[in-house]
Amino acid sequence: MFDDDFQDEEWDSMDELLMLYEQVKKGESARMMEEEEFERVIEFYFQNSNEEQALLACEIARTYYPFSASLLLLKAEILTQAQKFGQALKILDELEQYDQVNLDAVLLRSDIMLSQFKYDQAALWLEQKSSDFEGKEKIEVLLELSDVYDECEEFDAVFDTLKRVIKIDIRNEEALQKICFWADFTKRLEESVTLHTQITDEDPYNALAWFNLGAAYQGLKLYEKAIDAYEFCVAIDEKYEFAYRNLADAFMRLKYYDKAIEVLEKHLEIAKAEDVIFEAMGFCWEKQKNFQRARHYYRQASQLSPQDDTIFFKIGETYAREKQWEKAVKSFSVALHLDKNNASYCMAIGNCLMEMDAKSEALVCYLNAVRLKPGNKSTWVALVKGLYMAGYYDEGLTQLEVAREHCGDKADFRYFHAAMLFEMGKTKEAMLQLEKALKLSTNKLKTFTELNPEYLMRSNVTELIAKYKKQK
């Protein structure tokens, strides 16, 4: 109710009004002030943090206008702001004697209850009073009620209340925007599909409803239907940026990367550039194996978010896929500099160094990864494989024992154990370890054969593998 913005041209008239008020207060005025003039004076004092004078002005005004609901409401608002809730409620009780259906008074009483943490009472109050209003005023009460249910953590009731608003006004922007979130949060996506299908049938040019329908389908992983809905949305409103975002995501889920790129480019035309958009474009180009273009957009993203380590990691991955190991190491190193405790970055650098035949440096990286994530099987796999590739079989066997202590007995570890024993010429022990590995998982056999395909030239190895494959 209070107006914060006094325009410059109003100050002269305000000064005159205050002079008049002072005369009225002293009983020296030649004319009586109008009700609206008293309201302006009250608001002036309140906005200038002079609560005492504002309340005094209310009392003086009421001697002239004793049945004014607006003056009572002003006083109640001032008392509420001062957290004098009991006094404010008494004023609201008095106001109801003159005006029983006053929207501002209903909402103010609800605010007081919320300030007192009486959420259930506030919800009950608004539910009861909602029947007293129609049209836009009823919508205001219901929107307030939806916020109260949110405070109460009655989340299904939030969704239901927003539905009631939309039944009254299918173009209510606030309700449509909020119900999209609550449909997903309360897992009532099927209901949201039904609701928004009804709206779009009745009002086919309702862009927000089409967007919500697309979001509901997307939440249900019905991406093709989501795409249809989003395309209707942007056909109605070609600057609906969130529809382009979600449309691109749906195309990416279906692996239609070229279409996703088109949509993201459109997004860049209509909206402010964002790191997530550039990153999504980089992802699409990477999936299409155009690594140079992918890096271009990842770098665009990194300029907007220079502290985002994941972007530099993605740049490194594109170089690695092109076997540009030195450039990959540089990018991975930037990522590691930004997140020094990321074991995955250590392993990525180690893998590149192994490819560059810098085995000792690679093993240092793998050891760092294990130190950072000792309970993670993948870090131990990287270290043990590195030791195998470097020919450090005794050390490899030692580390395998430590790995089992941290992660348990895994098939991967047994396959590495077997491979190292073969390389050491301990065939019988190797065969025992290979059998243990096969018992744990034949699906992990590739771990063994990729280390050295020549193992499959051993008849005893192939016979043992065949035995367990048949059993599967």
TIFI-522402 format. One record per residue (C-alpha): residue in one letter; z, y, x. Coordinates in steps of 0.2 Angstrom, whole numbers, plus 5000, padded with zeros to 4 digits. Layout:
N
res=A, zz=Z, yy=Y, xx=X
...
# end
This chain:
472
res=M, zz=5000, yy=5000, xx=5000
res=F, zz=5004, yy=5012, xx=5014
res=D, zz=4989, yy=5021, xx=5022
res=D, zz=4990, yy=5022, xx=5041
res=D, zz=4975, yy=5034, xx=5042
res=F, zz=4978, yy=5052, xx=5039
res=Q, zz=4962, yy=5061, xx=5043
res=D, zz=4963, yy=5078, xx=5053
res=E, zz=4957, yy=5088, xx=5037
res=E, zz=4972, yy=5081, xx=5028
res=W, zz=4985, yy=5087, xx=5039
res=D, zz=4985, yy=5105, xx=5033
res=S, zz=4987, yy=5099, xx=5015
res=M, zz=5000, yy=5087, xx=5020
res=D, zz=5010, yy=5102, xx=5028
res=E, zz=5008, yy=5112, xx=5012
res=L, zz=5014, yy=5096, xx=5002
res=L, zz=5029, yy=5094, xx=5013
res=M, zz=5034, yy=5113, xx=5011
res=L, zz=5032, yy=5110, xx=4992
res=Y, zz=5043, yy=5095, xx=4993
res=E, zz=5057, yy=5104, xx=5003
res=Q, zz=5057, yy=5117, xx=4989
res=V, zz=5058, yy=5104, xx=4976
res=K, zz=5072, yy=5096, xx=4985
res=K, zz=5082, yy=5112, xx=4986
res=G, zz=5078, yy=5116, xx=4968
res=E, zz=5067, yy=5131, xx=4973
res=S, zz=5050, yy=5126, xx=4968
res=A, zz=5040, yy=5136, xx=4955
res=R, zz=5031, yy=5120, xx=4950
res=M, zz=5035, yy=5101, xx=4948
res=M, zz=5027, yy=5089, xx=4960
res=E, zz=5015, yy=5076, xx=4953
res=E, zz=5019, yy=5058, xx=4955
res=E, zz=5005, yy=5055, xx=4967
res=E, zz=5011, yy=5069, xx=4978
res=F, zz=5028, yy=5061, xx=4979
res=E, zz=5020, yy=5045, xx=4984
res=R, zz=5011, yy=5054, xx=4998
res=V, zz=5027, yy=5062, xx=5004
res=I, zz=5036, yy=5045, xx=5004
res=E, zz=5022, yy=5036, xx=5013
res=F, zz=5021, yy=5051, xx=5026
res=Y, zz=5040, yy=5049, xx=5030
res=F, zz=5039, yy=5030, xx=5031
res=Q, zz=5024, yy=5030, xx=5042
res=N, zz=5033, yy=5041, xx=5054
res=S, zz=5048, yy=5029, xx=5054
res=N, zz=5059, yy=5040, xx=5044
res=E, zz=5066, yy=5027, xx=5032
res=E, zz=5081, yy=5037, xx=5027
res=Q, zz=5070, yy=5052, xx=5021
res=A, zz=5057, yy=5040, xx=5013
res=L, zz=5071, yy=5032, xx=5003
res=L, zz=5078, yy=5050, xx=4998
res=A, zz=5061, yy=5055, xx=4993
res=C, zz=5060, yy=5040, xx=4982
res=E, zz=5076, yy=5044, xx=4973
res=I, zz=5071, yy=5062, xx=4970
res=A, zz=5054, yy=5057, xx=4964
res=R, zz=5062, yy=5045, xx=4951
res=T, zz=5073, yy=5059, xx=4944
res=Y, zz=5056, yy=5066, xx=4938
res=Y, zz=5047, yy=5049, xx=4935
res=P, zz=5061, yy=5037, xx=4930
res=F, zz=5049, yy=5024, xx=4923
res=S, zz=5036, yy=5024, xx=4937
res=A, zz=5032, yy=5006, xx=4943
res=S, zz=5023, yy=5013, xx=4958
res=L, zz=5038, yy=5023, xx=4965
res=L, zz=5049, yy=5007, xx=4962
res=L, zz=5036, yy=4997, xx=4972
res=L, zz=5036, yy=5009, xx=4986
res=K, zz=5055, yy=5009, xx=4987
res=A, zz=5055, yy=4990, xx=4987
res=E, zz=5042, yy=4989, xx=5001
res=I, zz=5052, yy=5001, xx=5012
res=L, zz=5068, yy=4991, xx=5009
res=T, zz=5058, yy=4975, xx=5013
res=Q, zz=5051, yy=4982, xx=5029
res=A, zz=5069, yy=4987, xx=5034
res=Q, zz=5074, yy=4968, xx=5030
res=K, zz=5086, yy=4974, xx=5016
res=F, zz=5080, yy=4960, xx=5005
res=G, zz=5094, yy=4960, xx=4993
res=Q, zz=5091, yy=4978, xx=4989
res=A, zz=5073, yy=4976, xx=4988
res=L, zz=5074, yy=4961, xx=4976
res=K, zz=5085, yy=4972, xx=4964
res=I, zz=5072, yy=4985, xx=4964
res=L, zz=5059, yy=4972, xx=4960
res=D, zz=5070, yy=4966, xx=4945
res=E, zz=5071, yy=4983, xx=4939
res=L, zz=5052, yy=4986, xx=4941
res=E, zz=5049, yy=4970, xx=4930
res=Q, zz=5057, yy=4979, xx=4915
res=Y, zz=5043, yy=4992, xx=4915
res=D, zz=5029, yy=4981, xx=4922
res=Q, zz=5030, yy=4962, xx=4920
res=V, zz=5012, yy=4959, xx=4927
res=N, zz=5012, yy=4969, xx=4943
res=L, zz=5001, yy=4960, xx=4956
res=D, zz=5009, yy=4969, xx=4971
res=A, zz=5026, yy=4966, xx=4965
res=V, zz=5023, yy=4947, xx=4963
res=L, zz=5016, yy=4947, xx=4981
res=L, zz=5030, yy=4957, xx=4988
res=R, zz=5043, yy=4945, xx=4980
res=S, zz=5034, yy=4931, xx=4988
res=D, zz=5034, yy=4939, xx=5005
res=I, zz=5053, yy=4942, xx=5004
res=M, zz=5056, yy=4924, xx=5000
res=L, zz=5045, yy=4919, xx=5015
res=S, zz=5055, yy=4931, xx=5026
res=Q, zz=5071, yy=4922, xx=5020
res=F, zz=5062, yy=4905, xx=5024
res=K, zz=5063, yy=4900, xx=5006
res=Y, zz=5046, yy=4893, xx=5006
res=D, zz=5048, yy=4881, xx=4991
res=Q, zz=5054, yy=4895, xx=4980
res=A, zz=5040, yy=4906, xx=4985
res=A, zz=5027, yy=4892, xx=4981
res=L, zz=5036, yy=4889, xx=4964
res=W, zz=5036, yy=4908, xx=4960
res=L, zz=5018, yy=4910, xx=4964
res=E, zz=5013, yy=4895, xx=4954
res=Q, zz=5022, yy=4901, xx=4939
res=K, zz=5015, yy=4919, xx=4940
res=S, zz=4997, yy=4913, xx=4943
res=S, zz=4995, yy=4910, xx=4925
res=D, zz=4999, yy=4928, xx=4921
res=F, zz=4983, yy=4934, xx=4930
res=E, zz=4965, yy=4932, xx=4928
res=G, zz=4949, yy=4935, xx=4939
res=K, zz=4952, yy=4944, xx=4956
res=E, zz=4970, yy=4946, xx=4953
res=K, zz=4973, yy=4927, xx=4950
res=I, zz=4963, yy=4924, xx=4966
res=E, zz=4974, yy=4935, xx=4976
res=V, zz=4989, yy=4925, xx=4970
res=L, zz=4981, yy=4909, xx=4973
res=L, zz=4976, yy=4914, xx=4991
res=E, zz=4994, yy=4919, xx=4994
res=L, zz=5000, yy=4903, xx=4987
res=S, zz=4988, yy=4893, xx=4999
res=D, zz=4996, yy=4902, xx=5014
res=V, zz=5014, yy=4898, xx=5007
res=Y, zz=5009, yy=4879, xx=5006
res=D, zz=5003, yy=4880, xx=5024
res=E, zz=5020, yy=4887, xx=5029
res=C, zz=5028, yy=4873, xx=5019
res=E, zz=5017, yy=4860, xx=5027
res=E, zz=5010, yy=4854, xx=5010
res=F, zz=4993, yy=4853, xx=5017
res=D, zz=4985, yy=4844, xx=5003
res=A, zz=4992, yy=4857, xx=4991
res=V, zz=4983, yy=4870, xx=5002
res=F, zz=4966, yy=4861, xx=5000
res=D, zz=4969, yy=4860, xx=4981
res=T, zz=4974, yy=4878, xx=4979
res=L, zz=4958, yy=4884, xx=4988
res=K, zz=4948, yy=4872, xx=4977
res=R, zz=4956, yy=4882, xx=4962
res=V, zz=4950, yy=4898, xx=4970
res=I, zz=4933, yy=4892, xx=4972
res=K, zz=4932, yy=4886, xx=4954
res=I, zz=4935, yy=4904, xx=4949
res=D, zz=4923, yy=4911, xx=4961
res=I, zz=4911, yy=4900, xx=4970
res=R, zz=4907, yy=4914, xx=4982
res=N, zz=4924, yy=4918, xx=4988
res=E, zz=4922, yy=4920, xx=5006
res=E, zz=4940, yy=4918, xx=5012
res=A, zz=4942, yy=4902, xx=5001
res=L, zz=4926, yy=4894, xx=5007
res=Q, zz=4930, yy=4898, xx=5025
res=K, zz=4947, yy=4891, xx=5024
res=I, zz=4943, yy=4875, xx=5014
res=C, zz=4931, yy=4869, xx=5028
res=F, zz=4945, yy=4868, xx=5040
res=W, zz=4957, yy=4860, xx=5028
res=A, zz=4945, yy=4847, xx=5022
res=D, zz=4944, yy=4840, xx=5039
res=F, zz=4962, yy=4842, xx=5043
res=T, zz=4968, yy=4833, xx=5027
res=K, zz=4954, yy=4820, xx=5029
res=R, zz=4947, yy=4824, xx=5012
res=L, zz=4929, yy=4826, xx=5018
res=E, zz=4921, yy=4815, xx=5004
res=E, zz=4929, yy=4827, xx=4992
res=S, zz=4923, yy=4841, xx=5001
res=V, zz=4905, yy=4834, xx=5000
res=T, zz=4907, yy=4832, xx=4981
res=L, zz=4914, yy=4850, xx=4979
res=H, zz=4901, yy=4858, xx=4990
res=T, zz=4886, yy=4848, xx=4982
res=Q, zz=4892, yy=4855, xx=4965
res=I, zz=4892, yy=4872, xx=4972
res=T, zz=4875, yy=4871, xx=4980
res=D, zz=4868, yy=4864, xx=4964
res=E, zz=4874, yy=4878, xx=4954
res=D, zz=4872, yy=4892, xx=4968
res=P, zz=4858, yy=4886, xx=4979
res=Y, zz=4858, yy=4902, xx=4990
res=N, zz=4876, yy=4900, xx=4994
res=A, zz=4875, yy=4899, xx=5013
res=L, zz=4894, yy=4896, xx=5016
res=A, zz=4894, yy=4882, xx=5004
res=W, zz=4879, yy=4874, xx=5013
res=F, zz=4888, yy=4876, xx=5030
res=N, zz=4904, yy=4868, xx=5023
res=L, zz=4893, yy=4854, xx=5016
res=G, zz=4885, yy=4851, xx=5033
res=A, zz=4903, yy=4852, xx=5041
res=A, zz=4909, yy=4838, xx=5029
res=Y, zz=4894, yy=4827, xx=5032
res=Q, zz=4896, yy=4830, xx=5051
res=G, zz=4915, yy=4825, xx=5050
res=L, zz=4909, yy=4809, xx=5041
res=K, zz=4896, yy=4806, xx=5056
res=L, zz=4882, yy=4807, xx=5043
res=Y, zz=4872, yy=4818, xx=5055
res=E, zz=4855, yy=4818, xx=5047
res=K, zz=4863, yy=4824, xx=5031
res=A, zz=4873, yy=4837, xx=5040
res=I, zz=4857, yy=4843, xx=5048
res=D, zz=4848, yy=4845, xx=5031
res=A, zz=4863, yy=4856, xx=5025
res=Y, zz=4864, yy=4867, xx=5041
res=E, zz=4845, yy=4870, xx=5040
res=F, zz=4847, yy=4876, xx=5022
res=C, zz=4861, yy=4887, xx=5028
res=V, zz=4851, yy=4896, xx=5042
res=A, zz=4836, yy=4897, xx=5030
res=I, zz=4847, yy=4908, xx=5019
res=D, zz=4856, yy=4917, xx=5033
res=E, zz=4846, yy=4916, xx=5049
res=K, zz=4861, yy=4925, xx=5058
res=Y, zz=4874, yy=4912, xx=5054
res=E, zz=4879, yy=4908, xx=5072
res=F, zz=4891, yy=4894, xx=5068
res=A, zz=4878, yy=4884, xx=5058
res=Y, zz=4867, yy=4884, xx=5074
res=R, zz=4882, yy=4878, xx=5084
res=N, zz=4885, yy=4864, xx=5073
res=L, zz=4867, yy=4860, xx=5070
res=A, zz=4864, yy=4859, xx=5089
res=D, zz=4879, yy=4847, xx=5090
res=A, zz=4872, yy=4836, xx=5076
res=F, zz=4855, yy=4835, xx=5085
res=M, zz=4864, yy=4830, xx=5101
res=R, zz=4874, yy=4817, xx=5092
res=L, zz=4857, yy=4809, xx=5087
res=K, zz=4850, yy=4812, xx=5105
res=Y, zz=4837, yy=4824, xx=5099
res=Y, zz=4840, yy=4835, xx=5114
res=D, zz=4823, yy=4844, xx=5113
res=K, zz=4828, yy=4850, xx=5095
res=A, zz=4846, yy=4854, xx=5101
res=I, zz=4839, yy=4865, xx=5114
res=E, zz=4828, yy=4875, xx=5102
res=V, zz=4843, yy=4878, xx=5091
res=L, zz=4854, yy=4883, xx=5105
res=E, zz=4840, yy=4895, xx=5111
res=K, zz=4840, yy=4903, xx=5094
res=H, zz=4859, yy=4905, xx=5095
res=L, zz=4857, yy=4915, xx=5111
res=E, zz=4845, yy=4926, xx=5102
res=I, zz=4857, yy=4931, xx=5088
res=A, zz=4874, yy=4930, xx=5096
res=K, zz=4884, yy=4935, xx=5112
res=A, zz=4881, yy=4923, xx=5126
res=E, zz=4895, yy=4910, xx=5128
res=D, zz=4899, yy=4897, xx=5142
res=V, zz=4900, yy=4883, xx=5129
res=I, zz=4882, yy=4887, xx=5123
res=F, zz=4875, yy=4887, xx=5141
res=E, zz=4885, yy=4871, xx=5145
res=A, zz=4878, yy=4863, xx=5130
res=M, zz=4860, yy=4868, xx=5135
res=G, zz=4863, yy=4861, xx=5153
res=F, zz=4869, yy=4845, xx=5145
res=C, zz=4853, yy=4843, xx=5135
res=W, zz=4842, yy=4846, xx=5150
res=E, zz=4852, yy=4834, xx=5160
res=K, zz=4850, yy=4821, xx=5147
res=Q, zz=4831, yy=4824, xx=5148
res=K, zz=4832, yy=4821, xx=5167
res=N, zz=4827, yy=4839, xx=5170
res=F, zz=4841, yy=4842, xx=5182
res=Q, zz=4834, yy=4858, xx=5189
res=R, zz=4834, yy=4866, xx=5172
res=A, zz=4851, yy=4858, xx=5168
res=R, zz=4859, yy=4867, xx=5184
res=H, zz=4851, yy=4883, xx=5179
res=Y, zz=4861, yy=4883, xx=5162
res=Y, zz=4877, yy=4876, xx=5170
res=R, zz=4877, yy=4890, xx=5183
res=Q, zz=4875, yy=4903, xx=5168
res=A, zz=4890, yy=4895, xx=5161
res=S, zz=4900, yy=4896, xx=5177
res=Q, zz=4896, yy=4914, xx=5179
res=L, zz=4905, yy=4917, xx=5162
res=S, zz=4919, yy=4905, xx=5167
res=P, zz=4920, yy=4904, xx=5186
res=Q, zz=4937, yy=4895, xx=5185
res=D, zz=4930, yy=4881, xx=5175
res=D, zz=4930, yy=4866, xx=5187
res=T, zz=4921, yy=4854, xx=5175
res=I, zz=4905, yy=4865, xx=5176
res=F, zz=4904, yy=4863, xx=5195
res=F, zz=4907, yy=4845, xx=5193
res=K, zz=4893, yy=4843, xx=5181
res=I, zz=4882, yy=4853, xx=5193
res=G, zz=4887, yy=4841, xx=5207
res=E, zz=4882, yy=4826, xx=5196
res=T, zz=4865, yy=4833, xx=5194
res=Y, zz=4863, yy=4834, xx=5212
res=A, zz=4870, yy=4816, xx=5214
res=R, zz=4857, yy=4809, xx=5202
res=E, zz=4844, yy=4817, xx=5213
res=K, zz=4852, yy=4809, xx=5228
res=Q, zz=4854, yy=4827, xx=5235
res=W, zz=4871, yy=4821, xx=5242
res=E, zz=4875, yy=4837, xx=5253
res=K, zz=4873, yy=4849, xx=5239
res=A, zz=4882, yy=4837, xx=5227
res=V, zz=4897, yy=4837, xx=5239
res=K, zz=4897, yy=4856, xx=5239
res=S, zz=4898, yy=4857, xx=5221
res=F, zz=4911, yy=4843, xx=5219
res=S, zz=4921, yy=4852, xx=5232
res=V, zz=4921, yy=4868, xx=5222
res=A, zz=4927, yy=4858, xx=5207
res=L, zz=4941, yy=4850, xx=5218
res=H, zz=4946, yy=4868, xx=5225
res=L, zz=4949, yy=4874, xx=5207
res=D, zz=4958, yy=4858, xx=5202
res=K, zz=4966, yy=4850, xx=5217
res=N, zz=4974, yy=4836, xx=5208
res=N, zz=4959, yy=4829, xx=5200
res=A, zz=4956, yy=4811, xx=5207
res=S, zz=4939, yy=4810, xx=5199
res=Y, zz=4933, yy=4824, xx=5210
res=C, zz=4940, yy=4815, xx=5225
res=M, zz=4931, yy=4799, xx=5221
res=A, zz=4914, yy=4809, xx=5217
res=I, zz=4915, yy=4817, xx=5235
res=G, zz=4919, yy=4800, xx=5242
res=N, zz=4904, yy=4792, xx=5234
res=C, zz=4893, yy=4805, xx=5241
res=L, zz=4900, yy=4804, xx=5258
res=M, zz=4897, yy=4785, xx=5258
res=E, zz=4879, yy=4788, xx=5253
res=M, zz=4878, yy=4800, xx=5268
res=D, zz=4886, yy=4786, xx=5279
res=A, zz=4901, yy=4796, xx=5283
res=K, zz=4912, yy=4781, xx=5279
res=S, zz=4929, yy=4787, xx=5287
res=E, zz=4928, yy=4804, xx=5278
res=A, zz=4924, yy=4795, xx=5262
res=L, zz=4939, yy=4783, xx=5264
res=V, zz=4950, yy=4799, xx=5266
res=C, zz=4944, yy=4805, xx=5249
res=Y, zz=4947, yy=4788, xx=5241
res=L, zz=4965, yy=4788, xx=5248
res=N, zz=4968, yy=4805, xx=5240
res=A, zz=4962, yy=4799, xx=5223
res=V, zz=4974, yy=4784, xx=5224
res=R, zz=4988, yy=4796, xx=5229
res=L, zz=4984, yy=4807, xx=5214
res=K, zz=4982, yy=4793, xx=5202
res=P, zz=4991, yy=4777, xx=5208
res=G, zz=4991, yy=4769, xx=5191
res=N, zz=4973, yy=4771, xx=5188
res=K, zz=4962, yy=4756, xx=5191
res=S, zz=4946, yy=4766, xx=5195
res=T, zz=4954, yy=4775, xx=5210
res=W, zz=4959, yy=4758, xx=5217
res=V, zz=4942, yy=4751, xx=5214
res=A, zz=4934, yy=4765, xx=5223
res=L, zz=4945, yy=4764, xx=5238
res=V, zz=4944, yy=4745, xx=5240
res=K, zz=4925, yy=4745, xx=5238
res=G, zz=4924, yy=4759, xx=5251
res=L, zz=4934, yy=4748, xx=5263
res=Y, zz=4923, yy=4733, xx=5259
res=M, zz=4907, yy=4744, xx=5263
res=A, zz=4915, yy=4750, xx=5279
res=G, zz=4919, yy=4732, xx=5284
res=Y, zz=4938, yy=4735, xx=5284
res=Y, zz=4941, yy=4718, xx=5276
res=D, zz=4959, yy=4715, xx=5282
res=E, zz=4964, yy=4733, xx=5276
res=G, zz=4955, yy=4730, xx=5260
res=L, zz=4965, yy=4714, xx=5256
res=T, zz=4981, yy=4724, xx=5260
res=Q, zz=4976, yy=4738, xx=5248
res=L, zz=4972, yy=4725, xx=5234
res=E, zz=4990, yy=4718, xx=5235
res=V, zz=4996, yy=4736, xx=5232
res=A, zz=4983, yy=4739, xx=5219
res=R, zz=4990, yy=4724, xx=5209
res=E, zz=5007, yy=4731, xx=5210
res=H, zz=5002, yy=4747, xx=5202
res=C, zz=4989, yy=4741, xx=5189
res=G, zz=4992, yy=4722, xx=5187
res=D, zz=4980, yy=4708, xx=5190
res=K, zz=4963, yy=4713, xx=5186
res=A, zz=4946, yy=4704, xx=5187
res=D, zz=4939, yy=4718, xx=5197
res=F, zz=4952, yy=4715, xx=5211
res=R, zz=4949, yy=4697, xx=5211
res=Y, zz=4930, yy=4699, xx=5213
res=F, zz=4933, yy=4711, xx=5228
res=H, zz=4946, yy=4699, xx=5235
res=A, zz=4933, yy=4685, xx=5234
res=A, zz=4919, yy=4696, xx=5242
res=M, zz=4930, yy=4701, xx=5257
res=L, zz=4935, yy=4683, xx=5260
res=F, zz=4917, yy=4678, xx=5260
res=E, zz=4913, yy=4691, xx=5273
res=M, zz=4928, yy=4685, xx=5284
res=G, zz=4921, yy=4667, xx=5283
res=K, zz=4935, yy=4661, xx=5273
res=T, zz=4924, yy=4651, xx=5260
res=K, zz=4937, yy=4640, xx=5252
res=E, zz=4949, yy=4654, xx=5249
res=A, zz=4935, yy=4665, xx=5243
res=M, zz=4930, yy=4652, xx=5230
res=L, zz=4948, yy=4651, xx=5224
res=Q, zz=4948, yy=4670, xx=5221
res=L, zz=4931, yy=4669, xx=5213
res=E, zz=4937, yy=4656, xx=5201
res=K, zz=4952, yy=4667, xx=5196
res=A, zz=4941, yy=4682, xx=5193
res=L, zz=4929, yy=4672, xx=5182
res=K, zz=4944, yy=4665, xx=5172
res=L, zz=4950, yy=4683, xx=5169
res=S, zz=4933, yy=4690, xx=5165
res=T, zz=4915, yy=4684, xx=5167
res=N, zz=4909, yy=4701, xx=5160
res=K, zz=4915, yy=4709, xx=5177
res=L, zz=4904, yy=4697, xx=5187
res=K, zz=4892, yy=4712, xx=5191
res=T, zz=4906, yy=4719, xx=5202
res=F, zz=4904, yy=4704, xx=5214
res=T, zz=4885, yy=4702, xx=5214
res=E, zz=4882, yy=4720, xx=5217
res=L, zz=4892, yy=4720, xx=5233
res=N, zz=4880, yy=4707, xx=5241
res=P, zz=4867, yy=4699, xx=5230
res=E, zz=4866, yy=4685, xx=5244
res=Y, zz=4882, yy=4678, xx=5237
res=L, zz=4870, yy=4671, xx=5223
res=M, zz=4861, yy=4661, xx=5236
res=R, zz=4876, yy=4650, xx=5239
res=S, zz=4875, yy=4634, xx=5228
res=N, zz=4894, yy=4632, xx=5226
res=V, zz=4895, yy=4650, xx=5219
res=T, zz=4881, yy=4648, xx=5207
res=E, zz=4888, yy=4632, xx=5201
res=L, zz=4905, yy=4639, xx=5198
res=I, zz=4897, yy=4654, xx=5189
res=A, zz=4887, yy=4643, xx=5178
res=K, zz=4902, yy=4633, xx=5173
res=Y, zz=4912, yy=4648, xx=5167
res=K, zz=4896, yy=4656, xx=5158
res=K, zz=4894, yy=4640, xx=5148
res=Q, zz=4912, yy=4640, xx=5143
res=K, zz=4910, yy=4657, xx=5136
# end
